[in-house]
C-alpha cells in the first residue's frame, strides 16, 4: 500500500524528471543551432553553384534548345 506522502513524492520526482529532460533537450538544440545554420548556408551555396554550372553547361553545349554557336552569336 502506498501512503499519500509516497504518492506525492513520486509525482514530484516525475515532474522534476520531465523538467530535466526538457532542459537537456533545449540545451542540445541550442548547442547544434549554429551547426544547423552553417549546414543550411552551405546547402544554399551549393544549390546556387549547381544551378549556375548547369545553366552554363546547357548554354555551352547547346542543351537549352539552340546550338552553342547560335548562343555565342546572340551573346554578342
RAGI-V651168 format. One record per pair of residues at least 6 apart in sequence whose ideal C-beta (glycine too) atoms are under 6 Angstrom apart, sorted by the first residue. I is the first residue (numbers start at 1). J is the second residue. Records with the same first field share a line. If there is no record, write none. Layout:
I = J  J
This chain:
58 = 64
59 = 71
60 = 68
62 = 68
